[in-house]
C-alpha cells in the first residue's frame, strides 16, 4: 500500500510517517519545506509550494497514485484570512478533487480540529460529533470549511473520513502552544530557577498523547470503517492546565514562579473543553489517557536539546 501524507514535517506528521513505515506502508510525504534534519526519513518526499493550485495538486496525486491520503497540512495562524483559507480549506478541497479524479479513488482522511466546535456549554460536554459547530476563531472556521468540503465529497460517493483531533501533547510540540512554550521556557532557566510567563491557566482541556493520536489516525486511514463520518480523537478526560504546568515545573526540579501575562492568549477562550470518544470506541478503537509522568520529563528533555517543532499545524492547536 502507498500512502500520501501532507503536512508530514509537523508535530503529528512525523509520528504518522513513522507509524506507517513500521506497518510496511510505502510513504510519500508532502510539506511546504524540505524535510528537516532529524525528521523521520522517507524514501520519497515532495515539496508542494502552492497548495492552492489545483493543477499542481492533481499532478501530485496522479503521479503518486496512493491508496490512501492523510491530509494533515494546515496552520493555526497566517498573515491574512486569505492565507488561512488557502492553507486550511482550499488545499483540502483540491486534495478531494484530485482524489476524485483518479481511479481507483484513494481513501482520504481529513485531519481537522476540536476548534471547529467553538464554545460548548458544560451541559453538552463531553462534546460529540453531532454537536452543531459554531467556531469563534478564524482557524476553527477555516477547518470547519475543510470538514464541509469533505462531507460534500463523501455524499457524492468519495471515500472520505474526517478526524477531529483535540489537544495532542508530547516532546517537540510547537512553542506556539502553551505547554510547548512552558517546556521551552523552563528548560532554559538556570538551575537556580526563575519566572515562567503564562497566559490563563484556569482552563481544562482534553489532552492526547501525540503517539496515541497518530496511532488512531493511522487506524482510521488504513481501515476506513468510518467513511463519510466525523470521528473525535480524544480521551474524554479533561486536565486542568494549571495542574499540568505545576507538574512540569516539579519535573524540572527548579524553583519557578508563575507570571501571568494577559497578552498571552491561545486560539480559544473556552474555559472547559472535553470530547467524547464514544464513536471512536464504537469503531473498535480504544484510546489511552496520556501518561504525564512519562510525557512531561520527555518534553523538558527535548526542549533542552532545542529540537522543538515550530511548524504549527492544525492538529496541534486549540
SEVEX-531366 format. One line per 8 residues: number of its first residue (from 0); for each residue x, y negated, z of N, C-alpha, C. Coordinates in steps of 0.05 Angstrom, whole numbers, m for minus. Layout:
# SEVEX-531366
NUM> X/Y/Z/X/Y/Z/X/Y/Z; ...
This chain:
# SEVEX-531366
0> 17/24/0/0/0/0/17/m25/0; 8/m45/m14/22/m71/m15/4/m92/m3; 16/m108/15/1/m130/28/14/m156/22; m2/m176/16/7/m204/13/0/m219/38; 20/m231/51/16/m245/76/24/m274/72; 5/m293/74/11/m321/73/17/m331/102; 31/m353/103/38/m364/130/57/m345/144; 73/m330/129/89/m308/141/112/m317/158
8> 119/m342/157/142/m352/173/134/m362/200; 107/m362/206/98/m373/231/99/m355/254; 89/m364/277/90/m350/303/76/m323/301; 52/m323/290/38/m298/286/47/m283/261; 53/m298/240/61/m286/215/85/m268/217; 105/m276/232/129/m259/236/121/m232/247; 103/m232/267/95/m207/280/78/m190/261; 62/m203/245/46/m188/225/64/m174/206
16> 84/m188/195/102/m176/176/117/m152/188; 125/m156/213/140/m134/227/122/m110/231; 97/m114/239/80/m91/244/72/m77/218; 68/m92/197/61/m80/171/84/m62/162; 109/m73/164/132/m58/156/135/m32/172; 129/m33/198/131/m10/215/111/12/206; 89/3/194/69/22/184/74/32/156; 97/24/145/104/33/118/91/17/96
24> 79/m6/102/66/m22/82/87/m40/68; 85/m41/42/103/m59/27/92/m87/30; 109/m105/40/100/m132/47/112/m152/28; 95/m169/17/104/m193/2/95/m216/19; 114/m231/29/108/m254/47/109/m280/31; 92/m298/40/89/m324/27/89/m346/48; 104/m367/43/103/m390/61/111/m415/45; 110/m437/59/118/m463/46/149/m465/44
32> 163/m448/59/192/m451/62/205/m424/57; 231/m425/52/247/m401/52/247/m390/80; 249/m363/83/249/m351/109/272/m360/126; 266/m368/151/287/m378/168/305/m356/178; 330/m364/186/348/m345/197/336/m332/222; 338/m306/224/327/m292/247/299/m283/244; 286/m291/222/259/m282/217/259/m253/209; 236/m240/213/235/m212/206/240/m209/176
40> 260/m193/168/267/m191/140/246/m177/123; 242/m186/99/225/m173/79/240/m172/53; 234/m152/37/248/m150/11/237/m169/m10; 213/m179/m6/201/m196/m26/187/m220/m12; 200/m243/m13/188/m267/m1/185/m288/m23; 162/m301/m24/156/m321/m43/151/m348/m30; 159/m369/m42/153/m396/m33/131/m408/m51; 110/m417/m38/87/m429/m53/85/m458/m43
48> 95/m476/m59/96/m504/m51/70/m518/m55; 52/m509/m73/27/m523/m79/4/m504/m76; m5/m499/m52/m27/m480/m48/m54/m491/m59; m54/m517/m64/m79/m529/m74/m82/m525/m104; m61/m515/m117/m61/m510/m146/m71/m482/m152; m96/m479/m161/m108/m453/m166/m92/m436/m185; m81/m448/m206/m66/m432/m225/m42/m419/m212; m28/m433/m194/m5/m422/m181/m13/m399/m162
56> m35/m402/m148/m44/m381/m130/m53/m357/m146; m67/m362/m168/m76/m339/m185/m52/m324/m196; m32/m339/m205/m8/m326/m216/6/m309/m194; 7/m319/m170/19/m304/m148/4/m278/m143; m23/m280/m139/m39/m256/m133/m38/m236/m156; m39/m245/m180/m38/m228/m203/m11/m213/m205; 11/m227/m200/37/m216/m201/42/m195/m179; 33/m201/m155/37/m184/m132/19/m160/m133
64> m6/m164/m142/m26/m142/m143/m29/m127/m116; m35/m142/m95/m37/m129/m68/m63/m114/m65; m62/m94/m46/m86/m81/m38/m101/m96/m16; m85/m112/m1/m98/m129/19/m82/m155/21; m97/m176/29/m85/m203/33/m91/m211/61; m71/m219/77/m75/m230/103/m68/m260/101; m89/m276/102/m85/m305/98/m83/m319/125; m59/m324/134/m53/m337/159/m47/m366/157
72> m40/m375/133/m29/m402/129/m49/m423/138; m39/m444/151/m55/m466/160/m39/m485/177; m51/m507/185/m37/m526/201/m56/m540/220; m47/m545/245/m64/m558/265/m66/m588/260; m46/m599/247/m47/m628/242/m33/m633/215; m39/m657/204/m28/m664/178/m29/m695/176; m13/m706/158/m13/m736/155/m40/m748/148; m58/m732/136/m84/m743/128/m104/m721/128
80> m130/m728/128/m151/m709/127/m149/m693/101; m142/m707/79/m139/m693/53/m119/m671/55; m96/m677/68/m75/m657/71/m85/m633/88; m101/m639/109/m111/m618/126/m130/m600/110; m147/m611/94/m165/m595/77/m149/m579/57; m128/m591/46/m112/m577/26/m100/m552/37; m89/m553/62/m76/m530/74/m96/m511/86; m116/m521/100/m134/m503/115/m158/m493/100
88> m166/m507/79/m190/m499/65/m186/m492/36; m174/m511/21/m171/m507/m7/m153/m483/m13; m132/m479/2/m114/m456/m2/m130/m430/1; m146/m428/22/m163/m405/26/m182/m400/3; m195/m422/m6/m214/m420/m28/m200/m410/m53; m176/m419/m57/m160/m410/m80/m152/m380/m78; m145/m372/m54/m138/m344/m49/m163/m327/m55; m186/m335/m46/m210/m319/m51/m217/m318/m81
96> m214/m340/m95/m220/m340/m123/m200/m323/m139; m174/m324/m131/m154/m308/m144/m158/m279/m139; m166/m272/m114/m170/m244/m107/m194/m232/m123; m215/m249/m127/m239/m240/m141/m234/m236/m171; m212/m247/m181/m207/m246/m210/m190/m222/m218; m180/m206/m198/m163/m183/m205/m179/m158/m198; m171/m136/m211/m183/m110/m207/m162/m89/m202; m166/m73/m181/m188/m75/m161/m183/m99/m142
104> m205/m109/m131/m203/m132/m113/m189/m124/m87; m170/m140/m78/m158/m134/m52/m177/m142/m29; m174/m129/m7/m189/m137/17/m175/m162/28; m190/m184/33/m179/m209/43/m186/m212/72; m166/m215/89/m171/m222/117/m165/m251/121; m185/m268/126/m181/m296/131/m177/m299/161; m155/m311/169/m150/m315/198/m158/m344/205; m179/m346/221/m189/m372/230/m182/m377/259
112> m198/m394/271/m191/m403/298/m216/m407/315; m212/m403/341/m234/m409/360/m243/m438/359; m226/m455/348/m233/m484/346/m257/m488/329; m264/m468/313/m288/m470/296/m314/m472/312; m314/m461/336/m338/m462/352/m344/m489/363; m324/m505/369/m329/m531/382/m336/m527/411; m347/m547/424/m355/m544/453/m377/m524/456; m374/m506/475/m393/m485/481/m402/m488/510
120> m429/m491/515/m438/m493/543/m431/m468/559; m426/m472/585/m419/m449/602/m439/m426/600; m464/m433/596/m485/m413/595/m481/m394/572; m467/m403/551/m463/m387/527/m435/m374/526; m421/m375/548/m395/m362/550/m398/m335/563; m383/m314/555/m363/m315/533/m377/m318/506; m366/m334/488/m379/m340/463/m377/m317/444; m399/m311/430/m400/m290/410/m399/m302/382
128> m395/m285/362/m393/m294/335/m419/m306/324; m441/m301/338/m467/m311/330/m472/m340/338; m455/m351/355/m459/m378/365/m457/m398/341; m475/m417/341/m476/m438/320/m452/m457/323; m434/m457/304/m409/m472/306/m415/m502/303; m402/m518/321/m403/m547/319/m376/m558/326; m356/m553/309/m329/m562/316/m328/m592/319; m311/m602/338/m309/m630/343/m281/m641/337
136> m265/m626/322/m239/m635/313/m236/m630/283; m219/m646/270/m215/m643/242/m204/m615/236; m187/m605/253/m175/m579/250/m197/m558/250; m215/m559/270/m237/m539/272/m255/m541/248; m261/m565/239/m279/m569/216/m267/m556/191; m241/m561/186/m229/m550/162/m226/m520/163; m222/m509/187/m221/m480/190/m249/m467/187; m270/m481/197/m297/m471/193/m304/m472/163
144> m294/m492/149/m299/m493/120/m286/m469/106; m262/m461/116/m250/m436/106/m268/m412/110; m279/m410/134/m297/m387/140/m321/m387/122; m333/m411/117/m356/m412/99/m349/m403/71; m326/m410/61/m317/m400/35/m315/m370/35; m304/m359/58/m302/m330/60/m328/m316/60; m348/m327/75/m374/m314/77/m388/m316/50; m384/m338/35/m396/m341/9/m385/m320/m10
152> m358/m316/m9/m346/m296/m26/m355/m268/m19; m358/m263/7/m368/m236/16/m396/m231/6; m413/m252/7/m441/m250/m2/m442/m244/m32; m421/m252/m46/m420/m247/m75/m408/m220/m82; m401/m205/m61/m391/m178/m65/m361/m174/m61; m346/m195/m54/m318/m191/m49/m313/m180/m22; m292/m162/m19/m286/m151/7/m270/m171/24; m284/m184/42/m273/m206/59/m281/m201/88
160> m261/m205/106/m266/m205/135/m254/m231/146; m268/m242/166/m258/m266/179/m252/m260/208; m228/m266/217/m220/m263/245/m216/m290/258; m229/m294/281/m225/m318/296/m207/m313/320; m182/m323/318/m162/m318/338/m165/m340/360; m164/m331/385/m165/m351/407/m137/m362/413; m125/m357/435/m100/m371/442/m77/m351/444; m63/m346/422/m40/m328/423/m17/m340/439
168> m4/m323/455/17/m333/472/40/m313/471; 65/m324/473/88/m306/472/113/m322/466; 136/m308/467/162/m321/462/162/m333/434; 173/m357/432/175/m371/406/150/m386/397; 130/m389/415/106/m404/407/113/m433/403; 98/m446/386/103/m473/378/104/m492/402; 123/m511/401/125/m531/422/103/m552/419; 87/m550/398/64/m568/396/41/m559/414
176> 43/m535/425/23/m524/443/33/m527/472; 14/m529/490/20/m535/518/41/m516/529; 36/m490/529/54/m471/542/81/m469/527; 81/m472/501/106/m473/486/123/m497/494; 110/m520/498/124/m544/506/134/m541/535; 117/m530/552/125/m527/580/150/m508/583; 149/m486/568/172/m467/569/197/m481/560; 195/m497/539/219/m511/529/229/m531/549
184> 211/m547/560/219/m567/580/233/m555/604; 220/m534/615/231/m521/639/258/m508/633; 260/m494/610/284/m480/603/308/m499/601; 303/m524/594/325/m543/590/329/m561/614; 315/m556/636/320/m571/660/345/m559/673; 361/m575/688/384/m564/703/374/m546/725; 392/m531/737/385/m513/758/374/m528/783; 381/m553/784/370/m570/806/341/m578/802
192> 330/m571/778/302/m577/773/297/m604/760; 273/m613/762/265/m639/750/235/m641/747; 227/m656/727/199/m662/722/189/m649/697; 165/m636/699/152/m624/676/129/m643/669; 129/m653/644/109/m672/635/87/m656/622; 62/m660/631/39/m644/622/16/m662/615; m3/m650/602/m30/m662/599/m48/m651/621; m74/m650/615/m93/m640/634/m90/m610/637
200> m85/m600/661/m81/m572/666/m106/m558/678; m127/m574/683/m151/m563/695/m170/m553/673; m160/m535/657/m175/m522/635/m171/m492/636; m190/m478/625/m189/m449/625/m190/m439/596; m172/m421/589/m170/m411/562/m168/m380/561; m175/m369/539/m174/m340/534/m148/m335/519; m126/m328/534/m100/m323/522/m98/m294/512; m84/m291/489/m80/m265/478/m50/m262/472
208> m38/m240/481/m10/m235/474/m8/m235/444; 11/m249/433/14/m252/404/18/m224/391; 31/m206/405/34/m179/393/8/m164/392; m9/m168/412/m36/m156/412/m53/m168/390; m52/m195/387/m67/m208/366/m59/m199/339; m32/m196/335/m22/m187/309/m30/m158/303; m30/m141/324/m38/m113/320/m67/m111/311; m84/m127/324/m112/m127/317/m117/m138/289
216> m103/m158/282/m106/m169/255/m97/m149/234; m76/m134/239/m67/m114/221/m88/m92/219; m99/m84/241/m120/m63/241/m144/m72/224; m152/m97/227/m175/m107/211/m168/m109/182; m143/m115/175/m135/m118/147/m133/m91/133; m122/m71/147/m117/m45/135/m141/m27/136; m158/m32/155/m182/m15/158/m207/m34/157; m215/m41/133/m236/m61/130/m264/m52/139
224> m266/m48/165/m292/m38/177/m311/m61/182; m302/m85/178/m319/m108/185/m322/m127/161; m324/m116/137/m326/m133/113/m351/m150/115; m347/m176/108/m370/m195/108/m377/m205/136; m360/m198/156/m366/m206/183/m344/m224/195; m351/m237/217/m332/m253/233/m327/m237/258; m301/m235/266/m294/m220/289/m276/m237/307; m283/m240/332/m266/m254/352/m242/m237/359
232> m219/m250/360/m195/m237/370/m189/m250/397; m199/m237/419/m198/m249/445/m199/m227/466; m196/m234/491/m197/m214/512/m222/m215/529; m236/m238/528/m260/m241/545/m253/m249/573; m228/m254/579/m219/m263/605/m205/m290/603; m215/m309/620/m203/m335/620/m181/m338/641; m161/m354/635/m139/m360/653/m136/m391/655; m133/m400/680/m130/m429/684/m102/m438/677
240> m101/m459/661/m75/m468/651/m56/m476/674; m67/m488/695/m51/m496/718/m38/m471/731; m53/m450/734/m43/m425/746/m20/m414/729; m24/m413/703/m3/m402/685/22/m420/686; 18/m446/687/41/m465/688/56/m461/714; 43/m458/736/56/m453/762/72/m427/762; 61/m406/749/75/m381/747/100/m384/729; 97/m400/708/120/m405/691/143/m419/706
248> 135/m438/723/155/m452/739/168/m433/759; 152/m416/771/162/m396/791/182/m377/777; 177/m370/753/195/m352/738/222/m365/733; 222/m391/731/247/m405/725/265/m406/750; 254/m405/774/269/m408/798/279/m436/803; 268/m455/789/277/m483/792/255/m499/806; 263/m519/822/244/m537/834/234/m557/814; 208/m555/807/197/m571/785/172/m586/795
256> 171/m612/790/148/m628/797/131/m633/771; 105/m632/774/87/m637/752/82/m667/749; 83/m677/725/76/m705/720/56/m707/697; 32/m715/704/10/m717/684/13/m742/667; 10/m738/641/11/m760/622/m14/m759/605; m30/m780/606/m55/m780/591/m52/m778/561; m28/m786/552/m23/m785/523/m19/m757/512; m15/m738/531/m11/m710/522/m38/m696/520
264> m49/m695/496/m74/m683/491/m71/m661/471; m87/m640/473/m86/m618/454/m107/m622/432; m114/m599/419/m133/m600/397/m162/m597/406; m166/m595/432/m193/m592/442/m195/m605/470; m219/m617/474/m225/m628/501/m244/m611/516; m247/m585/507/m265/m567/521/m252/m558/547; m268/m558/569/m257/m551/595/m253/m521/598; m273/m506/591/m271/m477/594/m279/m463/569
272> m263/m444/560/m269/m431/534/m259/m402/535; m278/m384/533/m272/m355/534/m289/m342/512; m277/m323/498/m291/m309/476/m301/m282/485; m320/m271/469/m330/m245/474/m316/m225/455; m304/m204/465/m291/m184/448/m311/m161/442; m337/m165/447/m356/m143/444/m356/m131/415; m356/m149/395/m356/m138/368/m330/m123/362; m308/m134/371/m282/m120/367/m283/m92/378
280> m294/m90/402/m296/m64/415/m316/m46/401; m337/m57/390/m356/m41/375/m344/m29/350; m323/m41/340/m308/m30/317/m288/m9/324; m287/m3/350/m268/17/360/m240/6/366; m238/m20/368/m213/m33/373/m212/m44/402; m194/m33/418/m191/m43/445/m172/m67/446; m175/m83/466/m158/m107/469/m147/m108/497; m121/m112/500/m109/m113/527/m104/m143/535
288> m108/m149/560/m102/m175/571/m72/m179/572; m63/m204/569/m34/m208/570/m21/m202/596; 3/m191/596/19/m186/620/37/m210/624; 27/m229/639/41/m254/643/68/m250/657; 70/m229/674/95/m223/687/117/m216/667; 109/m206/644/129/m200/623/132/m223/604; 109/m235/596/110/m256/576/124/m282/585; 118/m291/609/129/m317/617/159/m318/619
296> 172/m297/631/202/m297/631/213/m296/602; 199/m280/585/208/m278/558/206/m305/543; 185/m320/549/182/m346/536/204/m365/545; 211/m365/571/232/m382/581/259/m374/568; 264/m348/566/289/m339/554/291/m347/525; 270/m345/510/270/m353/482/274/m383/480; 260/m398/497/263/m427/496/291/m435/503; 304/m422/522/331/m428/529/350/m423/506
304> 344/m403/489/361/m397/466/357/m417/443; 335/m432/445/329/m451/424/314/m440/401; 306/m414/402/292/m402/380/263/m405/383; 253/m429/378/224/m436/381/213/m442/353; 190/m431/347/177/m435/322/161/m461/322; 170/m480/307/157/m506/306/137/m509/283; 132/m487/269/113/m487/247/85/m482/259; 71/m503/267/45/m500/280/25/m489/260
312> 14/m466/265/m5/m454/246/m33/m452/259; m52/m446/241/m79/m444/250/m83/m424/272; m68/m402/271/m72/m381/290/m58/m386/316; m45/m409/319/m30/m415/344/m39/m441/356; m64/m448/350/m74/m474/361/m102/m471/372; m109/m488/389/m135/m492/401/m132/m499/430
